[in-house]
Amino acid sequence: MITGTPTTLHVCVDCLMLLANGEVFDAHGDDITAQHAAKIDAIWGDTELTLGHVDAEEESDAEPWFSWQPCDGCGSTLGGDREYATAWTEEA
Protein backbone atom coordinates (compact mmCIF):
# COMPACT_ATOMS: atom_id res chain seq x y z
CA MET A 1 0.00 0.00 0.00
CA ILE A 2 1.26 3.46 -0.88
CA THR A 3 1.27 5.94 1.98
CA GLY A 4 2.42 9.51 2.33
CA THR A 5 1.64 12.84 0.73
CA PRO A 6 1.22 12.97 -3.06
CA THR A 7 3.43 15.40 -5.00
CA THR A 8 2.69 15.95 -8.69
CA LEU A 9 5.65 15.50 -11.05
CA HIS A 10 6.16 16.16 -14.75
CA VAL A 11 8.32 13.36 -16.12
CA CYS A 12 10.10 12.68 -19.42
CA VAL A 13 9.39 9.77 -21.75
CA ASP A 14 12.32 7.76 -20.35
CA CYS A 15 10.91 8.06 -16.82
CA LEU A 16 7.47 7.18 -18.18
CA MET A 17 8.84 4.00 -19.78
CA LEU A 18 10.67 3.02 -16.60
CA LEU A 19 7.63 3.58 -14.39
CA ALA A 20 5.22 1.89 -16.81
CA ASN A 21 7.32 -1.02 -18.07
CA GLY A 22 10.23 -1.33 -15.66
CA GLU A 23 12.78 -0.86 -18.44
CA VAL A 24 14.17 1.85 -20.72
CA PHE A 25 15.94 1.55 -24.09
CA ASP A 26 17.79 4.27 -25.97
CA ALA A 27 17.33 5.14 -29.65
CA HIS A 28 19.78 2.37 -30.61
CA GLY A 29 17.89 -0.31 -28.68
CA ASP A 30 20.44 -0.49 -25.87
CA ASP A 31 19.10 -1.19 -22.39
CA ILE A 32 19.67 1.91 -20.23
CA THR A 33 17.40 0.87 -17.36
CA ALA A 34 20.11 0.77 -14.67
CA GLN A 35 21.56 4.16 -15.64
CA HIS A 36 18.16 5.84 -15.75
CA ALA A 37 17.01 4.27 -12.48
CA ALA A 38 20.20 5.58 -10.84
CA LYS A 39 19.32 9.15 -11.95
CA ILE A 40 15.86 8.86 -10.37
CA ASP A 41 17.27 7.30 -7.19
CA ALA A 42 19.79 10.14 -6.87
CA ILE A 43 16.91 12.63 -6.75
CA TRP A 44 14.13 10.67 -5.03
CA GLY A 45 15.86 7.90 -3.05
CA ASP A 46 13.34 5.50 -1.54
CA THR A 47 10.32 7.63 -2.47
CA GLU A 48 7.56 5.71 -4.25
CA LEU A 49 6.87 7.07 -7.76
CA THR A 50 3.72 6.13 -9.68
CA LEU A 51 2.18 7.20 -12.97
CA GLY A 52 -0.82 9.47 -12.99
CA HIS A 53 -2.02 12.76 -11.58
CA VAL A 54 -3.72 12.46 -8.20
CA ASP A 55 -5.68 15.73 -8.53
CA ALA A 56 -6.57 15.54 -12.24
CA GLU A 57 -9.74 17.54 -12.71
CA GLU A 58 -9.98 17.59 -16.50
CA GLU A 59 -9.60 14.86 -19.09
CA SER A 60 -6.93 17.00 -20.81
CA ASP A 61 -4.76 16.52 -17.70
CA ALA A 62 -4.04 13.00 -18.98
CA GLU A 63 -2.50 14.18 -22.27
CA PRO A 64 1.27 14.60 -22.66
CA TRP A 65 2.66 18.03 -23.56
CA PHE A 66 5.96 19.37 -24.86
CA SER A 67 8.21 21.16 -22.38
CA TRP A 68 11.75 22.47 -22.05
CA GLN A 69 11.50 22.33 -18.24
CA PRO A 70 13.77 19.79 -16.51
CA CYS A 71 12.20 16.40 -15.84
CA ASP A 72 11.03 16.14 -12.23
CA GLY A 73 11.89 12.44 -12.18
CA CYS A 74 15.47 12.24 -13.47
CA GLY A 75 16.47 15.89 -13.89
CA SER A 76 17.00 15.70 -17.68
CA THR A 77 17.10 19.13 -19.31
CA LEU A 78 16.30 17.83 -22.79
CA GLY A 79 13.09 19.14 -24.30
CA GLY A 80 10.33 16.64 -25.01
CA ASP A 81 6.98 15.27 -23.98
CA ARG A 82 6.10 15.33 -20.31
CA GLU A 83 3.60 13.13 -18.50
CA TYR A 84 2.15 13.31 -15.02
CA ALA A 85 3.53 11.12 -12.27
CA THR A 86 3.16 11.23 -8.52
CA ALA A 87 5.80 11.02 -5.81
CA TRP A 88 4.52 9.74 -2.49
CA THR A 89 6.60 11.53 0.12
CA GLU A 90 6.62 10.81 3.83
CA GLU A 91 6.00 13.81 6.05
CA ALA A 92 8.93 14.67 8.30
C-alpha positions as CSV (number, residue, x, y, z in Angstrom):
1,M,0.0,0.0,0.0
2,I,1.3,3.5,-0.9
3,T,1.3,5.9,2.0
4,G,2.4,9.5,2.3
5,T,1.6,12.8,0.7
6,P,1.2,13.0,-3.1
7,T,3.4,15.4,-5.0
8,T,2.7,16.0,-8.7
9,L,5.6,15.5,-11.0
10,H,6.2,16.2,-14.7
11,V,8.3,13.4,-16.1
12,C,10.1,12.7,-19.4
13,V,9.4,9.8,-21.7
14,D,12.3,7.8,-20.3
15,C,10.9,8.1,-16.8
16,L,7.5,7.2,-18.2
17,M,8.8,4.0,-19.8
18,L,10.7,3.0,-16.6
19,L,7.6,3.6,-14.4
20,A,5.2,1.9,-16.8
21,N,7.3,-1.0,-18.1
22,G,10.2,-1.3,-15.7
23,E,12.8,-0.9,-18.4
24,V,14.2,1.9,-20.7
25,F,15.9,1.5,-24.1
26,D,17.8,4.3,-26.0
27,A,17.3,5.1,-29.6
28,H,19.8,2.4,-30.6
29,G,17.9,-0.3,-28.7
30,D,20.4,-0.5,-25.9
31,D,19.1,-1.2,-22.4
32,I,19.7,1.9,-20.2
33,T,17.4,0.9,-17.4
34,A,20.1,0.8,-14.7
35,Q,21.6,4.2,-15.6
36,H,18.2,5.8,-15.7
37,A,17.0,4.3,-12.5
38,A,20.2,5.6,-10.8
39,K,19.3,9.1,-12.0
40,I,15.9,8.9,-10.4
41,D,17.3,7.3,-7.2
42,A,19.8,10.1,-6.9
43,I,16.9,12.6,-6.7
44,W,14.1,10.7,-5.0
45,G,15.9,7.9,-3.0
46,D,13.3,5.5,-1.5
47,T,10.3,7.6,-2.5
48,E,7.6,5.7,-4.3
49,L,6.9,7.1,-7.8
50,T,3.7,6.1,-9.7
51,L,2.2,7.2,-13.0
52,G,-0.8,9.5,-13.0
53,H,-2.0,12.8,-11.6
54,V,-3.7,12.5,-8.2
55,D,-5.7,15.7,-8.5
56,A,-6.6,15.5,-12.2
57,E,-9.7,17.5,-12.7
58,E,-10.0,17.6,-16.5
59,E,-9.6,14.9,-19.1
60,S,-6.9,17.0,-20.8
61,D,-4.8,16.5,-17.7
62,A,-4.0,13.0,-19.0
63,E,-2.5,14.2,-22.3
64,P,1.3,14.6,-22.7
65,W,2.7,18.0,-23.6
66,F,6.0,19.4,-24.9
67,S,8.2,21.2,-22.4
68,W,11.8,22.5,-22.0
69,Q,11.5,22.3,-18.2
70,P,13.8,19.8,-16.5
71,C,12.2,16.4,-15.8
72,D,11.0,16.1,-12.2
73,G,11.9,12.4,-12.2
74,C,15.5,12.2,-13.5
75,G,16.5,15.9,-13.9
76,S,17.0,15.7,-17.7
77,T,17.1,19.1,-19.3
78,L,16.3,17.8,-22.8
79,G,13.1,19.1,-24.3
80,G,10.3,16.6,-25.0
81,D,7.0,15.3,-24.0
82,R,6.1,15.3,-20.3
83,E,3.6,13.1,-18.5
84,Y,2.2,13.3,-15.0
85,A,3.5,11.1,-12.3
86,T,3.2,11.2,-8.5
87,A,5.8,11.0,-5.8
88,W,4.5,9.7,-2.5
89,T,6.6,11.5,0.1
90,E,6.6,10.8,3.8
91,E,6.0,13.8,6.0
92,A,8.9,14.7,8.3
